[in-house]
Amino acid sequence: MQKYTRYRFTAVFVLMILLAAVSIGRVLTKTNGLSSLDFHSYWYAGHFIWDRADPYSSALATAEPRLPVRYWDGVVQTSGSVIQPGLITLPGLTATGILFLAPLARFSWPTASTIWLGVNLGMLFAIAWACARYFGQHLLSRRGIFFLCLLCSLIATREAIETGQSALFTFGLTTLGMVLIRKRQWLSGLLIGIGLSKTTLTFPIIFPLLYLRKLWAICVAGLVQVGGILVLAWIVSAHPWSIMEGQILIGKTLGINTGMHLTQGILQGHPISFGLFVISGLTMLGLLSARLIRVFPIRIQDPPTLLHAWILFATVTMFDLLTIYHRRYDYVAGIAFFAPLVFTLGTSLESLWAPSANERRAVIVLAVIIASIWVLPLYLVLGVKQYTYLFNLASIVAFVTSLWMLLRSVQTTQTLATFHT
């Protein structure tokens, strides 16, 4: 039996490596004219910062940067449009994110997009390393490599890299912040603060920070975002409120696009059902968070505490992906759901949520099904509408499973605490 299990694991391991290689290879070799589609908006907005003009109002007006533009890689543009044909011009990042990426606007488009591609590829390793490290594993272990291959195989990952989206970058910074939260609150807060530049995707990180009582990290993260607004307002000689208005207006404009959230899928045209889902979900998360904070004394080095914090992060992230406007590339954050499964099942950490044999099998089967839906291009077979419904259903199952894991770990920890007292 052990020999059969070893062969089965080896087969799955090899399959994941092949899927990851095909996935990343497809991204690097695909040329459809839409490469770095979304990154273009950050690069374009950065030009206005160097011109000391408001990037948000300029982007909304589709304005042109002042010519000539002398790029650091030696290219000088003296005529024509800086805007690349057919690419997005509205930057969906906060002021902090726009400022942080502004140096890339000093490179010509081919160079800047290549640098950003390298950053996103690097973030794949950063996310996998952070998740492995958080659970006491190593990136180059079998579990670490398996997790990295799973991340690389997700359709969301391929889409995020291909379009040059900021999802990998911002989510990667928040996961790095989670690892550093144990010993370096200020650095953790700094990384998380920059990560919050894509607020709709990364705000769930606040929940585990509150649970862990890391108020200093939350304050630093908030100061990074507020500081970004103030610095940008100073650079462009604008009132901070006008910067915030520009951010909000662009957010509303981008929010009307088609996404993968519930109101664009199985609950489209059913506002009452969606409202009930949101209310029930928020109620469960609120009660559970209150119970966690009330019941457990916070000792940051305790494995149960760290496990609760991560699963809480994953649960709120899945709820966020289901309820707020998100496109498919944002589901790179869904990898948070798989992290506790990959890094605790079959290890001593599994005892912290102690699933029975049947529960363990059920969770593994559900995780495999969810991963298959998130990895395979089933839209080619099902069509976009049915695929969106199936994608939504998989996401709901991931949310419910994550919520169950959190409840289970809380129950197990309470039982162990009672037993030892």
N, C-alpha and C positions, 0 to 999 in steps of 0.2 A: 504493500500500500504506500509506504514512504517513497519507494522508487517511482511508482506511478505519479504520486503528487509532485515529485521533483521534476519529472518529465513534463507534466502539465504546466507547471510554473515556468519551466524553460521555454516551452512553446509560446505561452502568453507573453513572456518577456521579449522573445525574438519578434513576435508579431507587433508589439508596441514600438520597438526600435524601428521596424520597417515602416509602420504607419507614420511615426515622427519624421523619418527621413523623407518619405514621399510628401508629407505635408509641407515641411520647410523647403524641400526642393521645388515643389510646385510654386511656392511664393516667390522664390528667388529667380525662377525662370519664366514666370508669367508676365507677359507684356500686353496689356489691353488698353494702354493709354490712361488708366486711372490710378497708376502707381502713386502712392502718397497723396491720395485725393484729399484727405482731411488734414494732413500735416501742412498742406499748402496754406491753409487758413492761418496757422500759427506763424509760418514763415512770412506770409504777406503782412500780417498785423505787426510783426516785429519791425518792419521797415518804418512804420509811422512813429514808433518809439524813438528810433534814431533820428527821425525828423522832428521830434518833440511835438507830435500831434497825437490826439486821442485815437487809439487804435480801434475802439469800438464804434464811435461815430463815423470814422473814416471807412471802416469795413461795411457798415450799414449803407453808406453812400456809394460804395464800390469806387472809392477815390483811388487815384494813382499816387504812389510815392514820388517825391521830388527827384528829378533827374539832374545830373547824372548820378548813378549809384555805383560807387567804387567798392567792390567786394574784396574781402581779405584774400581770396584765392587768385587775385589778379584780374578777374573779369571786370570790365567796366561797361555798364549799360548807359548809353547816351540818348537812345531814342526808343520808341515803341512802348509797349505795355509790360510792366513787371508781372502782371497777373498772367498765370499760365492758363491756356485755353481749357475750358471745361472742368476746372477744379474749383473746390469750395473756397469761399472768401470770408465766411463768418466764423470767427474763432470761438469755440465753445468752452473756453477756459476762463478762470477768474484772473484778476490782474496779476496775482503772484505767478501763475503759470505762464502768462504772456511775457512777463519780465524775465522769468527764468529761461525761457526759450528764445528771447530776443537776440542773443549772440549768434544764433543760427541764421538770422536774417542778414548777417554780414558776409555770408557765403552765397555764391550763385546757386540757383535752383538745383542743378544736378549734384553739386557738392553737398549742399544742405540736406537734400533728400537721402543721399547715401549715408551721411553721418547719422541721420535719424533712424535709418534702417539698422545701422550698427547698434544704436542705443536700444532699440526695441528687441533685437536679438540678444543683447546683453541682459536685458530685463527678464528674459525667459530663465536664464541661469540664476539671476538674483532672486526671482520669486521661488524657484525650486529650492535653492539653497536656504532661503529664509524659512520656508515651510518645514524642510527637513531639520534644520537647526532648532526650530521652535520645539519640535518633538524629540530632540535629543538624538537625531540621526545625522548621517553625512550625505552630502549630495552624491558622492561617488559610490555609495553603497547600492545594493540591488534595489532597495526601496526608493532611494533617491533618484536613481537613473530611471526607474519605472515611472515615478511621478513626473520627472522632467519630460519623458516621452509622451505621457498622457497630456500634459500641458501643451506640448508642441503639436499634438494631433488634433486638438479641438478646432472646429471650424471657426470659432470666435477668435482664436489665436491667429489663424491664417488670415482672417479678414482684418484684424487689428494691424498686423504687420503690413499687409498689402496696401491698405488705405492710409497707413501712417497715423493711425488713431493714437490718442494719448492714453487709452485705457491700460495698456501694459505698463506704461511709464508711471502713471499715478497709482495704480493698484500695487505695482512693485514697490514703490516707496512706502506705502502703508504696511505691507507685509514686513519690510525691513524694519519699520518702526515698531512692529509687534515684537520682533526679536530683541531689539535694543531696549525695550521698555523695562526690562528687569534691572539694568544697571545704569543706563544713561538716558535719563528722562528728557534732558534738554535736547540731545541729538535725536531721540525718538520723536519728540514733539516737532523738531525742525523738519524731519523727513515727512512726517504725517501732515504737517502744515502745507508743504509743497504738494503732497499727494492730494490734499483736499481741493486742489485747483480744478479737479473734475468732481465737484461736490456731490452731484447726484449719484455717482458710482461709489465714492469712498467714504461718505459720511457714516456708514455702519461701524467704522473703526471707533467712533466715539463711545459706543455701547460697552465694549470690553474695557476701554480705558476707565469709564465710570465704575464698572464692576471692580476693577483692580485698584480703585481709588487713586489713579494717576492724574491728579488734578493739575500738577505742574506741567505735565506733557500736554494736556488739553489746553492750558493757558498759552504755552509756547506755540502750539499749532494755530490757535486763534490769532495770536499776535502776528504770526507769519502771514496770515490772510489779510488781516487789517492793515499790516504794514505794507503789503503789496499794493493795496488801494491807495494808501497815502503817498507812497513813493511814486507810483504812476501818475497820480494827480499832480504831484510836485514837478515831475519831469515835463508833463504836457501843459502845465499851468492851467489846470482845470479844477473845479470843485470836486471833492471826493464823491459827493452824491451823484454827480453827472457820470462818473466812472461806474458807479453801482447801477445807475439807470441803464447805461449801455450794456452791462453784463446781463441784466434782467431782460431787456428787450431782445437781445440776441438769443438768450435761453428760451424765451417764448417762441421766437421765430423757428428755432431748431426743433422745438418740442412738438410741432405740428406734423413732423415727418412720420413716415410709417416706421413702427418699431416692433419689438418682439414681446412687449408687455401684454398683460391680460386683456386690456381694452382694445388691443389690436389683434387679439386672437380669439380664444374660446368665449370670452365675455364681451366681445364686440357687440354693441347695441343692447347690452344688458346692464345698465348703470346700477340697478338695485342689487343685482347679484354681486357686482364688483364692490359696491359699497359695503355689503355684508361681509365679503371676504376681507376687505381692508379693516373694518371695525373689529372683526373676530381675531384677525391676525395681530393687530396692535394690542388688543386686550390680552391675548395670550402672552405676547412678548413682554408687555408691561408687568403683568402679574408674575411671570417667571423671573424677570429681572429683579423685581422687588423681593421675591423669595430668595434669590441668590444673595442679594446684598444683606438681607436680614439674617439669614441662617448661617452663612459661612464667614468666620473671621478671615480676613485677607492676609495670607502669607504668600508673597509673590513667588517664592521658590517651590511651593507645594505643587506636585503634579496635578492633583484634582483641581486646584485653582486655575492653573494654566490651561487645563483641558476645558474647563467651563468657559473660560474667556474666549478660547478659539472657536468652540462650537457656537457660542453666542454670536460671535462675529460672523460665522458662516450662516447662521440662521437669519440674522437681520439682513445680511447681504442677499440671500435668496429672496427674502420678502421684498427688498428694494427692487431687485431685478424684475419681479412680477408686477409691481404696482406703479412704478414710476417709468416715464418714457426712457426706454433703452433700445438700442439696436443690437444686432447679434454680436458684434465685436465686444460689447460690454460684458458678455458672458465669460470672458477670461476670468472674471472675479468668481465665477462658479467653481473654479478649482479649489476654493476654500472649503467647499463641501467635501471634496475627496480627500483632503489632507489628513484629517483624523482617521479615516478609514485605512489609507495606505500606510500610515506611520504608527497606528496603534494595534490593528488587528494582527494577532499572532505574536504580539510582544507583551511585556509585563504591563504596559499601559492599558491593555485591553481590560484588565481587572478593574479599571477605574469606572467603566460603564457596564462591565460584566454582562454581555448579552448571553442568552441561553444558546444552545446549539442551533435550534430552529430560527431564533431571531438573527443569529449570526449569518446563517445561510440566506435568510430573506433579505438582509441588508446588502449582502454581497450581490445577490441576483438583481436587486433594484439598482445598485450602483453600476453594474454592468450594462443594464438596459439604458439607464440615463446617459452613461458614457457613450454608448453606441449611437444614441439619438443626437448627442452633442458633437460627435466626431464624424459620422458618415453623412455624405451628401444626399440624404433621403428625399430632398426637395426635387431631385431629378426624376424620382419615381412617383412621389405622391402629389407633386404640384405645390405651389407656394402656400395656398390656403390651408390644405390639410397638414402640410409640414409645420406651419405655424401653430396649429392646434396641438399637434403631437409634441412640439417643442415646449409649448406652454404646459402641457400635461406632465412632461418630464420634470419641468422646473417646479411645479407644484409638489410632485412626489419628493423631489430633493429637499424642498422646504419642510415638508411634513416629516421626512426622515431625519433631517437635521434637528428639528424641534424634538422629536422622539429621543434622539441620542442625548440631547441636553437634559431632558427630563429624566432619562435613564441614569445618566451620570450623576445628577443631583441626588436621585433616590439611592444610588449605590454608595455615594459618599456619606450620606446621612446614616445609612445602615452600618457602614464601617465605623463611623464616628461613635455611634451608639454602642457597637460591639466592644470597641476599645475602652469605652468609659465604664 
